[in-house]
Amino acid sequence: MKKIEEKSQRALYAKLEDVVGCKWSVSVLMAVGEGVTRPGALERHIAGISTKVLSESLRKLTRYGLLDKTSYAEVPPRTEYALTEAGRELIAIITQIHALDDRLKGANRKGANRKGVQEQ
């Protein structure tokens, strides 16, 4: 029983690493969180992302349950993406990590400034 739990934990961490370790996936999640919901708008909003990479990221994030996809039977066809509850939770965690990084950078600068003053 324990081996099954370990395998599922590894699979969960692999998914998390696949999303958080990919700069494009995080960029797509953050953009959708900011209200950019259509593929064309996402492509324009995220500097440097290609159509292919955007499509792969949207597919992956939808498959992992972080985004919901809604397709409208219109002419021309329209597709929109929205964050799921899990996607909103992950964005909150990513935002906290960014805030921690900013605080650490600020602390490192202050420490470097004090060090320079002491050395003089």
C-alpha positions as CSV (number, residue, x, y, z in Angstrom):
1,M,0.0,0.0,0.0
2,K,2.8,2.4,0.9
3,K,4.4,1.9,-2.6
4,I,1.2,3.0,-4.3
5,E,1.1,6.2,-2.1
6,E,4.8,6.9,-2.9
7,K,4.1,6.5,-6.7
8,S,1.1,8.9,-6.5
9,Q,3.1,11.4,-4.5
10,R,5.9,11.3,-7.1
11,A,3.4,11.8,-9.9
12,L,1.9,14.7,-8.1
13,Y,5.3,16.4,-7.6
14,A,6.2,15.7,-11.2
15,K,3.0,17.6,-12.3
16,L,3.8,20.4,-10.0
17,E,7.4,20.6,-11.3
18,D,6.1,20.4,-14.9
19,V,4.0,23.5,-14.2
20,V,6.1,25.6,-11.9
21,G,9.4,24.7,-13.5
22,C,8.1,25.9,-16.9
23,K,8.3,29.6,-17.3
24,W,5.6,29.6,-20.0
25,S,3.1,27.7,-17.9
26,V,3.5,30.1,-15.0
27,S,3.3,33.1,-17.5
28,V,0.1,31.6,-19.0
29,L,-1.5,31.0,-15.5
30,M,-0.6,34.6,-14.4
31,A,-2.0,36.1,-17.6
32,V,-5.3,34.2,-17.3
33,G,-5.4,35.3,-13.7
34,E,-5.1,38.9,-14.9
35,G,-8.1,38.4,-17.1
36,V,-6.5,37.6,-20.5
37,T,-8.6,34.7,-21.5
38,R,-8.4,34.1,-25.3
39,P,-5.5,32.4,-27.0
40,G,-4.8,35.3,-29.4
41,A,-4.8,37.8,-26.5
42,L,-2.6,35.5,-24.5
43,E,-0.1,35.3,-27.3
44,R,0.1,39.1,-27.6
45,H,0.2,39.5,-23.8
46,I,3.1,37.1,-23.1
47,A,6.2,38.4,-24.8
48,G,8.2,35.8,-26.7
49,I,5.7,32.9,-26.5
50,S,5.0,31.1,-29.8
51,T,1.6,29.8,-30.9
52,K,2.8,26.2,-30.6
53,V,4.2,26.6,-27.0
54,L,1.1,28.5,-26.0
55,S,-1.2,25.7,-27.3
56,E,0.9,23.1,-25.5
57,S,0.8,25.1,-22.2
58,L,-2.9,25.6,-22.4
59,R,-3.5,21.9,-23.1
60,K,-1.2,20.9,-20.2
61,L,-2.8,23.4,-17.7
62,T,-6.3,22.2,-18.7
63,R,-5.3,18.5,-18.4
64,Y,-3.9,19.2,-14.9
65,G,-7.1,20.9,-13.8
66,L,-5.7,24.4,-13.4
67,L,-7.6,25.9,-16.3
68,D,-11.1,25.4,-17.7
69,K,-11.6,25.6,-21.5
70,T,-14.9,26.9,-23.0
71,S,-15.5,26.7,-26.7
72,Y,-18.3,28.7,-28.3
73,A,-19.9,27.4,-31.6
74,E,-19.7,30.8,-33.3
75,V,-18.3,32.0,-36.6
76,P,-15.5,32.6,-36.2
77,P,-15.1,30.0,-33.4
78,R,-14.2,31.5,-30.0
79,T,-12.3,29.8,-27.1
80,E,-11.8,31.2,-23.6
81,Y,-9.9,29.9,-20.6
82,A,-10.5,30.5,-17.0
83,L,-8.8,29.5,-13.8
84,T,-10.2,26.6,-11.8
85,E,-10.1,26.8,-8.0
86,A,-6.8,24.8,-8.1
87,G,-5.4,27.3,-10.6
88,R,-6.4,30.2,-8.3
89,E,-4.7,28.5,-5.3
90,L,-1.5,27.9,-7.3
91,I,-1.4,31.5,-8.4
92,A,-1.7,32.6,-4.7
93,I,1.3,30.4,-3.9
94,I,3.3,31.7,-6.8
95,T,2.5,35.3,-5.7
96,Q,3.7,34.5,-2.2
97,I,6.9,33.0,-3.6
98,H,7.5,36.2,-5.7
99,A,6.9,38.3,-2.5
100,L,9.3,36.2,-0.5
101,D,11.9,36.6,-3.3
102,D,11.5,40.4,-3.3
103,R,11.9,40.5,0.5
104,L,15.0,38.3,0.4
105,K,16.5,40.5,-2.4
106,G,15.8,43.6,-0.3
107,A,17.4,42.0,2.8
108,N,20.5,41.0,0.8
109,R,20.9,44.6,-0.5
110,K,20.6,46.0,3.0
111,G,23.1,43.5,4.3
112,A,25.5,44.3,1.4
113,N,25.1,48.1,2.1
114,R,25.8,47.6,5.9
115,K,28.8,45.5,5.0
116,G,30.2,48.2,2.7
117,V,29.8,50.8,5.4
118,Q,31.5,48.7,8.1
119,E,34.5,48.0,5.7
120,Q,35.2,51.7,5.1
